[in-house]
Amino acid sequence: MADYLTIDPTQLSTAAFHQYLLGAVAPRPVAFASTVDAQGNVNLSPFSFFNAMGSNPPLLVFSPNRSVRDNVNKHTLENVKEVNEVVINMVNYAMAEQMSLASCAYPKGVNEFTKAGFTERASTLVRPPRVAESPAAFECKVEQVIETGTEGGAANLIICRVLLAHFDRKILNAEGKIDTQKVDLIARMDGDWYCRAHGEALFEIPKPNTQLGIGFDQLPPAVRTSPVLTGNHLGRLGNVQSLPSAEAVAAFREDPRLQEIHRRYKMDPEGRQYQLHQLAKNYLEAGEVETAWKVLLSDTF
């Protein structure tokens, strides 16, 4: 069993619990928000307290929190109170270092597009410009600002309705949808750490369809307590709607790899089970769930 450190947030300083919060609630996508003040001065700043919160209407929410260090508000918050518009630009790996540069606490009125070397592109429906280098940008109207407190670390939730979205065609697939393998987004971790949604960091989990999976509780006891299969493997096995038939399993027992395991470990049930679970694991990791089930059930039927 895991050995947990249990913390009451009220018993730590805001700064101390802030570090635990950011370390555990991660990765967090980055809202690279461009705003303007009443005089038209442009501001560009990243925020990792951010996510999509609805589709109808399409809503994005981010929070420029009051500074934990000195309890000041961000220029972004001041700007959206003056001009209730914002462009949320997504950040990919190619922009990461420049994005970080834009997070510097420059004085009000300094244009971070210029400081960080980004290109302003005029928006269509709102006054703040888009970041031309961003793979995706959302022109938004600020619907509401919810201030949760006056002390350092307090959230200021900016609720944004998406009016128009722009997607670089280079990140789209042949069907015009966003290709996860191409968009190469980054996300915030704790401290100086980020992560990159790219390459081997990406993995797929088939979504449950309208039919119910059999569930973890319906797995055979020997499978559920397997020393080989992890919780992820068992979750994948439990997400099928039905098990292969006895006929299908019997037919699969003609597979040479399966026959070799049954022949070699005929008098060693524990060894046979271990080898079958290893083989099933390989099939699961290749996405062949039904075949994995046939392997596991071959010792039953």
N, C-alpha and C positions, 0 to 999 in steps of 0.2 A: 504494500500500500504506500501511496505517496505521503510524504511528510510535509505538511503545509505550514507556512508562515501566515498567520492570520493578523490582519491589521485593521484597526478602527481609524478611519480617516481623521476623525476629530482629535486623535491622540498624536498626530504628526503635524509638522508644519505643512503649509500648502505646497511649498517647493519640494519637500521630501515625498509627499504622496503623489505629486505631479509626475515624478520620475517613475514611480511604480505604475501609474496609470498609463503613461505613454509607452512603457516597456511591454505592458501586457495587452493593451488594446492596439494591435498593430497586425499587419501593415495598414496604414491609412492613406487613401488617395489624396492627392494634392490639388486644392483649388487655387489656381493662379489667377487672382482676381484683379481686373483692371477697372478703375473707377475714376471719376472726375469730381472736383469740387465746384462750388457755385461760380467760380471765376474761370473754370475750364482747365485748371491744372490737373495733369494726369498722374495717377498713382498706380503702381503695379506691385502686388505683394502676394506671397504664397501662404496658404493656411491648410493645415492637415486635419483640423477638426471639420470634416467635410464629407458629404455623401449625397447621393440621389435619394429622395424621400417619397416620390410619387410620380405617377405617369399620367394621371388624368385629374387635375391639370399636371403637367410636368413640373416638378419642383426639385430644386437643388437647395441644400441648406449648408451654410458654413458659418464658422464662428471665429471672429477676431477677438480672442479673449483679452481681458485686461491683463497687462503684463504682471507676471508673478514677481518679477524683480522689483519694479518701481510703481506698479499700479496705474500706469498710463494707458489710455485707449489708443488703438491703432488709427492711422490716418484713413484707412479703408472705412472704418465705422463712421468716422466724422463725415467722409465724403458721401456715403449712401444716405445719410440723414439730410444732406443738402441736395443731392441729385439721386433720386431713388432708382438708379440703373447700375448694372454691373455686367461685365463680361467675365465668365468663368472659363479660363483656358486650361486645358488638360496638359500635363507635363510628361513628355517621353524622355528616354534616356539621353538623347542627343542634346536636350535642353537643361539637363540636371545642374551642371555647375553654374550656368548663367542664372538659373532660377534661384539657386542659393545666394548668389551675389545680390539679387534683387531683394532678398530678405533683410539686408542691412538696414539699420534704423536711420535712414537719411532724413534730413530735416523736411518739414512739410513744404511742399512746392517743388521738391526735386523730382524729376521724372526718372523713375527706375527703368523705363524702356531704354533711355539713353545710358544710364549707369551700367546696366547689365548687357547692353548690346543687342537688344531685341528690336524688331521692326514693327512699327505701328501700322495696322491696317484698319481703315475706316469701317466701322460697323454699319449695318443697314438700318436698324430700328432704334438703336440706343446711342447715346453720346460717347461713352468710353470706347476707346479703340480695342481691337482684337490684337493678340500676339500672332504675327504672321507665321512664326515658326511652330506654332502649336498644331498638333495633329487633329484636334477637335476643340471647338469653342462654342459657348452657349451665350447668346445675347439674352439678358434677363431684366425683368422689372422686379424691383425689390417690393414684395408684398407686405412684409412685416419685419420689424426688428424687435426681438425679445431680449431685454436686458435682465440677467438673472442675479445681479448683485453689484456692489460698489467696491468690493475688495479685490486685491490682486488674484488673478486666476479665474475671476467670474466670467461666465460665457455671455456673449452677445450674439444670439442666434439670428442670422440674416436669412430670411426665407425668400427664395428667388423663384419667380415663375419664368420658365423658358419661353421666350418669344420666337427665337430663331436659332437654329443649330447649323454649324458649319463643320464638315468633315473632309480632311485631305483625302483625295481619291487614292493616294498611295496606300492608305490603310484599309481599303475596301477589297472585298473578294469579287468574284465574277458576278455574284448575285446582288452586288451593291450593298452588302452588309459589312460591318466592321469585322475584320479578320484579327482575332486575338493574337495570332502569331506575328502580325505585322505592326500592330500599334505600339508595342514596346514601352508601355507606361511604367512609371516609377511610383513608389509609395514610401511613406515616411515610417521609420522605426523610431527608436529612442536615441537620444544624444545626437551623435554625428552620423547615425546609420540610416541608410535607405535600402530598399530592395527593388529589384527589377523584374517585371513580369515578362519574362523572355526565356526562350530555350528550355532547358531542363527544369526551370522553376515552375513551368506551367504543367498542369496535369488535368485530366478530364474525369468527371464523375457523371455517369448518365443520370439525368433527372428522372425521378419516379414518374411514370405516366399516370393515366386516369385509373388504372387498375392498382390494387393494393399489393405490395410485396408480401411474401409469406411471413416475414419478420424474423428477428433474431431468435425469438423464443421458439420458433419452429425448426431450428437447426438441430440435426441429430446431436446428442450429447457428446459423442466423440469428436464431432466437428467443432462444436461450441467451445470445448475445452482443449482444442488443438494447441500443442506447443510450437507449431509452425505458423499457423495462420494468425494474422493480427486482427485487431478490431476493424481495420479498413477492409481486409479480405472478407471477414464475416459479414460486414455491412453490405458488401457487394453481393454475397451469396444470398442474404436475406431479402434482397430487393427484386428477386424473381417472382413472377406470379404463380408459377407451378414448377414442380420438379420434373425432370425427364422421366419418361415412362420406364417400366421394368424392361420392356422390349428394347428401347433405345440404349439402355445401360448394358444389357446383355450383348447387343450388337457391337457396342464400343469395346467390350472386353477382348475383341479380336485385335485391338491395337497392339502392335509389337512391343511398345514401351510398357504398356500395362501388363501384357503377358509376362514380360521379363521380370517385373516386380513381383507378380503373384507366384511365379515359378521360384525365384531366388529366395523369397521370404515366406514360402509355404508353411514352414514350421515355426515361424517367428512373427506372431500377430502384431506385436508392438513395432517391430522393425518395418513390417509391411505397411502398417498404418502411417508411420513416419514418412516413408518413401512416397506413398500415395498423396499425402498432404503436401509434400514438396513439389510433386508433379502438378497437383491442383493449383498450388501457389503460382507456378510458372504460367499456367493457362490464365489464371485470374489477372496477372500482371500484363498479359498480352491481350486482355479484353475478351477472352473466350470463356464467358461465365458458364454457359451450358455444358461445355466440354469439361470444365472444372468439376461441375456437379456429377457428371458421368464417372469421372475418376473417383470422386469421394464415395459415390454410391456403389462402385464396382465391388466393394468389400462387403456389401449388404445384400444385394440381389443375387 
